[in-house]
Structure formats: structure tokens, C-alpha cells
Amino acid sequence: MLPTEFATRFKAGHQLLGAFVKTPTSHAAEILGGAHFDFVVIDEEHAPIDRAATDQILLGCRASNIAGLVRVQSSAPSNIQSVLDCGANGVLVPHVASAEIARNVVTASRYRGGARGFSNSPRAGGYGTTGMWPHIEAQDRDIAVLAMIEDREAIDVIDDILAVSGLDGIFIGRGDLTVSLGAQNAGEPVVRDAVSRIMAAARKAGKPVCVMVGAVDDVAPFRSQGASAFIVSSDQGLLRTSAARIRADFSAAAN
């Protein structure tokens, strides 16, 4: 898959595999690309990643033929503008708890029908080699805009959020959703019911769903509800899991 095909494949409901990148270097994205993951999500919200680091990671994504999305710090237009100019293939925008916020996110992400500030001088525009209208056409076609549904308030207006034109799909943030609902963990009935309600609304609206799973064994249950894009762990999580397994194996072998 070419990175620019991510939006098309996501909107078509293709099964896609990704991981969060929380380390501010390009290496994890390059490794995951070499392992034939479909996409990474660069985590500006919960990791020490600034614009310069995002720019370098996105360069690593291009070198390794993997789509690079960014979970921006907030829905502020300047945050969205920054990562799209750097060449992100999409954005995950946190705490989209109303249709108004969703509309603002789309407005900041799109040229036509939106208010994204124009510049073809960064990486996204080939450093000025792509003409104005070809650049606008490509960006509006190839950028995936995902709203993160992770607040109690969003559940009651989920149909309105999903109806926003230009919003390509949603990511269900079960961690924040669990906290927002006052549950102890994501396995509690109140959280499962909320997730099911969000999934059903997405199916009704014909919009794809991305979800993070704890392990590949969790993919099938979410797939049966309509999810198609799956984030399995992060670069740090994969390192931690592998290190713990090697430590245990080494201890067993040494004894």
C-alpha cells in the first residue's frame, strides 16, 4: 500500500494494522514499515513529540512506505495545519465531543469547503513543486480525518458527529471513555455498551471505525462489530513486551 492510499482504503473499510509511535525519532516508524504495518499514529498528545520530531518521523514513514497519521494535541487549527504541512496522511483529533467540534476539525483539515491555510512549500506540497490546485486536489483526496470519540458527552450526540460532511471516520478512545464514564476498566458493561452504541451509529452512518486493541486476539470481536482499522500497542509497548519475554526466556535458559 502506498501511504497516500490510506484514506481511500480506510474509507472503503479495508482491514488495516497500525501502532502508536511515542518515541521522538524515525526509527520505530521505519521498523514498523519494514514489518509491513499499514500505518503508524504519531502521538503528539501523550508523548514528548514536537513539530520537529513529527517532521522527522513522517520522513521515516515515507522512506519505509508506511502511512503516517498524527494524533494532534488538540483540535486547534494550528495543530492540524502543522502536521498536514509536514506530510501527514491523516489526523486523529482528540475529544471530539460535539458536531460543532467535528465541523471545526473538518474545516481546519480541508481546502475545499474548509479553511485550511494554503501553502505548497512544505513536504506535503513537494517543497513547491506541486502546483496550487493539484496540491489542493491531492490533499483533500488523500488526507484522512478521524474524530476521537472518548467522552461521555459524545455518546449522546454520536449520530450528529458522524453526520458531519468531510469527517472520514472515528477512533474510539476506550481509555478516556472509561475514565469519563467512571468505570474501573474498559471491560465493564457501561463501557462495552457505550462502545457498542458508537459502533452501531458508525455502521448506520457508513463510516469506518479505528480502535486500539490490547492484543491481536481482540481484533475479531471488534471486527464483528464493524471496526476495520486496528492499533495494536505502541513502539514502547512492543519494546516492553519483547524485553519482558526475552528476560523471562533468558532466566529460564540460564537456570
N, C-alpha and C positions, 0 to 999 in steps of 0.2 A: 504494500500500500504506500502510495506517495503521501507525504504529510498533508498536502493540500486536499487530499481526498477524504480526510477525516470527517469534515462536516457532512459531506454527501453520504458517507457510509453510516454515520451516526443517525442522521435523519431518516435513513432507509431502514433502521433497526438492525443493522449488522451486529453480530456479536463481537465485541472489542475488549481487549485486555490492556489495562494500564496500571500505573503505580504512581504514588506521590514521590516527588523529589524534594527533600528537605535540606540537603547539603548544598551550600552555595558554590558548587563547581560543576563543570560539564560532565564529569566522569560517569556519574550514575546514569545520566541520560544516554551516554554513548554505550554503556554496558547493556542497558535495557533495550536499546535499539538493536544491538548485536544479538540479543536473545530473542529478537522478533516480537517484542511487545508492540502493540499498536500505538500507544500514546503514553505520555507522562503528563502529570499535572504538577507544575512548579508551584510550590506553596509559599506565596508571599504573606499569607495571613498568619500562619503558625510556625514559621521558620525564619531564621536570620538571613533572608534573601532580599536584597535591594534591586534597583533597576539595573545596575551594572552586572550583578550576578545573574539576573534573569536574562540579560542580553547574551552573556556567555553560554548559559545553559541552552538557550534557544539555538545558538550557533552549533553546539554539540548535537542538538536534535537534528538539525539539517545535515550535519556530517554523517549521522547514523541512520538517516531515513526513518525517523520516528516523529509522529506528530507531537508538538509541544503546546500544551494548554497551560494557562496560568490561573491559579486561584488568587485573585487580587485581594488586597487588604480590605477594600470596601467597595461600595457601588459608586464612589465618587468618579465623575467622568475622567478626571486626570489620571486616576489609576488604570482605568480601562484603556485610555488613549496611549499611555506609556507602553503597555505590553503589546498592544496591537502594532504599534510602530516598530517595536523590536522584532516583529515577525511571528508572534504567537498565532497558532492555528485555532485558538478559541479561548474563551474566558469562562471561569466558574465564579459567579458573583455571590458572596455570602449574604445571608439574612435578607432574602427577598421575601418579605412578609406581606406584600400587598401588590395589587395590579399596578398601582402608581409607581412603585419602585421598579417593577418589571419593565414598565414602559420607559422609565428613565434610563434603565440599563440598555435597552434596545436602542434608544435614541443616541446614547453615547457610543454605541458599537457600530452603528451603520452610517454610511454616507447617504445613500438614497433613502428618503423617508426618515432620516435621523439628523444628528447634528455633530457627527464626528469631525474633529478638526482635520483639514486636509494637509497632508504632506507626503510626497513620494520620495523624499530624500533619505529616510531611514531604510533599514534592511527590508521592511515589508514592500517598499516600492523599488527595490533593486538599486538603492542609492541614486535615484533619479533617472534610471534607465527605462523605467516603465512610465508611459505617458499617463496623463491625468485620468482619462476615462477608462483606459484598460486597467489601471490600478484600482479605481473605484469599483469597476465590474468584478475584478478578481477578489477583492477584499469582501465585498458584500455577498459574494457567492461562497467563498471558502472559509469564512470565519464562523465558528460555532459559538452560539451564545447560550449558556446554561445558567439557569437560576438555581441557587441552592435553597432548598426547602428544609428549614431546620428550626422553625419557630412555631409555637402553638397557634399564634395568630394567623399564620399562613394556611393552616389546615381548613379553617372556616371559609377562606376565600380562594381555595386552590383552583376552582373552576375558572374564576376571573383571572388568576395569574396565568393559567395555561392558555387562556383565550387571547393573550396579548400577541399581536402580529409581530413577527420577527424574532420571537423567542423560540429557539430551536428545540429546547428540551430542558429537563431538570436533573439536578443531582440531589438525592435525598441524604441530608446530613444527619445520620441517626444519632451521632454523639450529642450534638447540640439539641436535637429534638428530644432526646432522653432527658437532658437537663431541664429543658423548657417545660416538659410535661411532669417534672418532679418524680420521675421514675428512678429506680436504683440501677437498672441496666436496660440495654436495648431488647432484651428478651422478655420484658414484662408485657402483659396483654395490652396495656394502654399504648405502648409504643408500637407493638405489632399491628394493632388496629389502626393506628394513625398512618403507618406505612402502607397498609393495605388500602386505606381510603385514598391516599395520594396516588398510589399505583393505579387504582381504578379510574381516578379522574384523568390521569395521563393517557390511559388506554382509550377512554371516551373522547379525549381531545385529539388522539392520534399523534401524540408527541412522545419521543423516546425518553427513557429513564436511565440514568447512571447511578450506581450505588457502590459503596465500598463494602467489601466482604472480608471477614476475618481469615478465610481460607477458601481454597477452590471448592471444597465440599459445600460451601454455602451458595455457590453460583446457581445450581439447579433450582432451589426453591424460589429464588428471586427471578430467575429466568421464566419460571412458570407463571409468575405474576405480571410479566411484561418487561422486566429490565433487560437491557441489551448490552450496556457498557459497564464493565466491572473494574474497579480499582482494587487490586489485591496488594495490600501492605504499602510500604514506602521503601526508599533506599535504606533508611536507617533500620526499619523493621526487618527487612530482608537480611541485612548485615547482622543484626542482633540474633535473629533466629538461626542463621547459619553458624554464627560463632558459638551459640549455646549448644548446638548439635555437635559441632566439632569438639568442644570442650568435654561433652559427655562421652563421645566416642573415644577421645584420647584417654580419658580417665579409665574407661573400660579396658582399652588395649594395654595401658600401662600396668594395670593390675593383673 
